Amino acid sequence: MNRKLLLVVVLLLLLPSLAEAQCAMCRAVVESEADGKTAEGINNGIVYLMALPYVLVAGLFYFIYRKMRG
């Protein structure tokens, strides 16, 4: 098991193009845009998608804290 994991990590480090997470259409649009508005929009979308789980977990912990305290 450890050898398989090590092999995957080494391959991803040696071949970073295999580890890209952007779809071909998104990448083509971002690379072809000159003013960068689309890239800014995609980055904002990533931030919103990343922040939502943290907000949900923080809310869950807040309600658990309130229930345990009072």
Residue pairs with C-beta under 8 A, 6 or more apart in sequence:
11 18
12 18
12 19
20 27
22 30
26 42
29 38
30 38
30 39
30 42
33 39
